[in-house]
């Protein structure tokens, strides 16, 4: 099932995508009781990022590559100003000279989760979405050790999410991840290459903070590449869909 948050006229709401149409739901997007009548065609709506400004995005750092002796991965927060929708813009900051894309699988939480064991973790998953954890590469080294925590992750629009939440994924531990820039493959990998799997990530994060319905955990990226003003960036994840964004000049 594909669950979408969208604007229809001046109204913001949630629905289910069935073929080329949006259908109404009863209940909440995290606990759908019934799928109702057709609302309209997909072409009549504007998709929004599939979370609200009250939802958290605790992102995972350094989760691909050679396995090491860490107990768990690093965690950093993408603040609400970074959230951007499918077909929205990524603003290239005027203070930056090198910006990179990071295509990732986002795990969407279905219910309140605190101190969750790895064995129970998947019971708290609503579904999955595409995330682009955009980063300002050249500020990483300049910020390290200066108390400017993760500045390179926090510029406006640096976390496109979407286009929807996919609830029917048989094996999230084996999903192909690709990122295209202007139609050319720029990075790729597979969730099977993660150092820490999804159950571990949910458990690890839930020991730090209480997760709420709709919170999204980006699981890390296998490869990165630079993006520039005028580029069209597409995150494509097997079984989930494609998240497409335009890179524009700062204003």
C-alpha positions as CSV (number, residue, x, y, z in Angstrom):
1,X,0.0,0.0,0.0
2,X,1.3,3.5,-0.9
3,X,0.3,6.1,1.6
4,X,0.7,9.7,0.6
5,X,0.4,13.1,2.3
6,X,-0.8,15.8,-0.2
7,X,-2.4,19.1,-0.9
8,X,-5.7,19.2,-2.6
9,X,-6.6,22.9,-3.1
10,X,-5.9,24.5,0.2
11,X,-6.4,21.3,2.2
12,X,-3.6,19.1,3.5
13,X,-4.5,15.5,4.1
14,X,-3.5,11.8,3.7
15,X,-4.7,9.2,1.4
16,X,-3.8,5.9,-0.4
17,X,-2.5,5.8,-4.0
18,X,-4.3,3.2,-6.1
19,X,-3.0,3.2,-9.7
20,X,-3.4,6.8,-10.9
21,X,-5.8,7.9,-8.2
22,X,-5.9,9.0,-4.6
23,X,-8.4,7.3,-2.2
24,X,-9.6,8.5,1.1
25,X,-8.7,6.7,4.4
26,X,-10.5,6.4,7.7
27,X,-8.4,6.4,10.9
28,X,-4.8,7.7,10.9
29,X,-2.1,7.1,8.2
30,X,-0.3,5.0,10.9
31,X,-3.4,2.9,11.6
32,X,-5.7,2.9,8.6
33,X,-9.1,1.4,9.4
34,X,-10.5,1.5,5.9
35,X,-9.7,2.7,2.3
36,X,-12.6,4.7,1.0
37,X,-13.8,6.3,-2.2
38,X,-11.6,7.9,-4.9
39,X,-10.8,11.5,-4.1
40,X,-9.2,12.5,-7.4
41,X,-6.5,11.8,-9.9
42,X,-2.8,11.9,-8.9
43,X,-2.4,14.7,-11.4
44,X,-4.8,16.9,-9.4
45,X,-2.7,17.0,-6.2
46,X,0.7,18.2,-4.9
47,X,2.6,15.6,-3.0
48,X,4.0,16.7,0.4
49,X,6.8,15.0,2.3
50,X,5.2,12.1,4.1
51,X,5.6,13.4,7.6
52,X,4.7,16.5,9.6
53,X,6.8,19.2,11.2
54,X,6.3,17.5,14.6
55,X,7.9,14.3,13.4
56,X,11.6,13.6,14.1
57,X,14.2,12.4,11.6
58,X,17.0,10.7,13.6
59,X,19.4,9.9,10.8
60,X,22.1,7.2,10.9
61,X,25.8,8.0,10.1
62,X,28.5,5.7,8.8
63,X,26.4,2.6,8.2
64,X,28.0,1.2,5.1
65,X,31.6,0.1,4.4
66,X,33.8,-2.3,6.4
67,X,32.3,-3.7,9.6
68,X,34.0,-2.5,12.8
69,X,33.8,-3.0,16.5
70,X,31.3,-0.2,17.3
71,X,28.3,-1.2,19.4
72,X,26.1,0.9,17.1
73,X,26.1,3.7,14.6
74,X,26.2,7.5,15.0
75,X,22.9,9.4,15.2
76,X,22.2,12.9,14.1
77,X,19.0,14.9,13.6
78,X,17.6,16.4,10.4
79,X,15.6,19.4,11.6
80,X,12.1,20.2,10.2
81,X,13.4,23.0,8.0
82,X,15.3,20.4,6.0
83,X,12.3,18.4,4.9
84,X,11.4,18.8,1.3
85,X,8.8,16.9,-0.9
86,X,9.0,14.9,-4.1
87,X,9.4,17.4,-7.0
88,X,10.4,20.1,-4.5
89,X,13.6,22.1,-4.7
90,X,17.0,21.5,-3.0
91,X,18.4,25.0,-2.4
92,X,22.2,25.1,-2.9
93,X,23.4,27.4,-0.1
94,X,25.3,30.5,-1.2
95,X,28.0,29.8,1.4
96,X,28.8,26.4,0.1
97,X,31.1,25.2,-2.7
98,X,30.6,21.4,-2.5
99,X,27.2,19.7,-1.9
100,X,26.6,16.0,-2.1
101,X,23.5,13.7,-2.4
102,X,23.0,10.7,-0.1
103,X,20.3,8.3,-1.2
104,X,18.9,6.3,1.7
105,X,16.0,4.1,2.7
106,X,13.9,5.7,5.4
107,X,12.1,3.5,8.0
108,X,8.8,5.0,9.0
109,X,7.7,4.3,12.6
110,X,4.1,3.1,13.2
111,X,3.7,3.5,17.0
112,X,5.4,4.8,20.1
113,X,8.7,3.1,20.6
114,X,11.0,3.3,23.6
115,X,13.6,0.8,24.7
116,X,12.6,-1.6,21.9
117,X,14.5,-4.9,21.5
118,X,15.9,-5.9,18.2
119,X,13.6,-8.9,18.2
120,X,10.5,-6.7,18.5
121,X,11.7,-3.8,16.4
122,X,10.0,-4.7,13.1
123,X,6.6,-4.7,14.9
124,X,7.1,-0.9,15.0
125,X,7.6,-0.4,11.3
126,X,4.8,1.2,9.3
127,X,6.7,1.2,6.0
128,X,9.5,2.7,4.0
129,X,10.2,5.8,1.9
130,X,13.1,7.4,-0.1
131,X,15.3,9.9,1.6
132,X,18.1,12.2,0.2
133,X,20.3,13.2,3.1
134,X,21.9,16.2,1.3
135,X,25.1,17.4,2.9
136,X,27.4,20.4,2.4
137,X,30.7,18.5,2.0
138,X,33.2,21.2,2.5
139,X,31.9,22.3,5.9
140,X,32.5,18.9,7.5
141,X,36.2,19.4,8.1
142,X,35.9,23.0,8.9
143,X,33.3,22.2,11.6
144,X,34.9,19.2,13.3
145,X,36.2,20.0,16.7
146,X,34.7,23.5,16.7
147,X,31.4,22.8,18.5
148,X,29.3,23.4,15.3
149,X,27.4,20.1,15.4
150,X,26.5,18.7,12.0
151,X,26.1,22.1,10.3
152,X,26.6,20.5,7.0
153,X,23.4,18.5,7.4
154,X,21.1,21.3,8.5
155,X,20.7,23.7,5.6
156,X,17.1,24.3,4.5
157,X,15.7,21.7,2.1
158,X,18.6,19.3,2.8
159,X,16.3,16.3,3.5
160,X,13.9,15.5,0.6
161,X,11.6,12.7,1.6
162,X,9.0,10.8,-0.4
163,X,7.2,10.4,-2.7
164,X,5.0,8.3,-0.4
165,X,5.3,5.5,2.3
166,X,5.3,2.0,0.9
167,X,4.0,-0.5,3.4
168,X,4.5,-3.7,1.5
169,X,8.2,-4.6,1.4
170,X,9.0,-8.2,1.8
171,X,12.7,-7.9,2.6
172,X,13.9,-4.4,3.5
173,X,17.3,-5.9,4.1
174,X,17.9,-6.5,0.4
175,X,16.8,-3.3,-1.5
176,X,18.7,-1.8,-4.4
177,X,19.5,1.8,-3.9
178,X,20.4,4.1,-6.8
179,X,20.9,7.8,-7.3
180,X,20.8,9.5,-10.7
181,X,21.9,13.1,-11.5
182,X,20.5,14.4,-14.8
183,X,19.5,10.9,-15.8
184,X,23.0,9.4,-15.2
185,X,23.7,6.9,-12.4
186,X,25.9,8.6,-9.9
187,X,25.8,6.2,-6.9
188,X,24.4,2.9,-5.9
189,X,24.3,0.1,-3.4
190,X,22.1,-2.3,-1.5
191,X,20.6,-2.4,2.0
192,X,22.3,-5.8,2.4
193,X,25.5,-3.9,2.7
194,X,24.5,-2.0,5.8
195,X,26.8,-2.6,8.8
196,X,23.8,-2.4,11.2
197,X,20.5,-3.8,10.0
198,X,17.1,-2.2,10.4
199,X,16.1,-4.0,13.7
200,X,19.4,-2.8,15.3
201,X,18.8,0.8,14.1
202,X,15.3,1.0,15.6
203,X,16.4,-0.5,18.9
204,X,19.5,1.7,19.0
205,X,17.6,4.9,18.4
206,X,14.8,4.0,20.7
207,X,17.3,3.7,23.6
208,X,18.2,7.4,23.0
209,X,14.8,8.9,22.3
210,X,11.1,7.9,22.2
211,X,10.0,7.4,18.7
212,X,6.5,8.5,17.7
213,X,4.2,7.4,14.8
214,X,5.5,9.0,11.6
215,X,9.1,9.5,12.7
216,X,11.5,8.4,10.0
217,X,15.0,6.9,10.4
218,X,17.2,7.3,7.3
219,X,19.4,4.2,7.4
220,X,22.6,5.6,5.8
221,X,23.9,5.7,2.3
222,X,26.3,3.4,0.4
223,X,27.8,6.1,-1.9
224,X,27.7,9.9,-2.5
225,X,28.3,12.2,-5.4
226,X,28.3,16.0,-5.9
227,X,25.3,17.9,-7.1
228,X,25.2,21.4,-8.6
229,X,22.7,24.2,-9.4
230,X,20.5,23.1,-12.2
231,X,20.8,19.4,-11.6
232,X,17.8,17.0,-11.4
233,X,18.5,14.5,-8.6
234,X,16.5,11.2,-8.4
235,X,16.7,8.7,-5.5
236,X,15.4,5.4,-6.8
237,X,14.8,2.5,-4.3
238,X,13.7,-0.9,-5.3
239,X,10.1,-1.6,-4.3
240,X,9.5,1.9,-2.9
241,X,9.7,4.4,-5.8
242,X,11.6,7.5,-7.0
243,X,12.2,10.8,-5.2
244,X,13.0,13.6,-7.7
245,X,14.2,17.1,-6.8
246,X,15.6,20.1,-8.6
247,X,18.7,21.9,-7.3
248,X,18.3,25.6,-7.4
249,X,20.3,28.7,-6.6
250,X,20.0,30.2,-3.1
251,X,17.8,33.3,-2.8
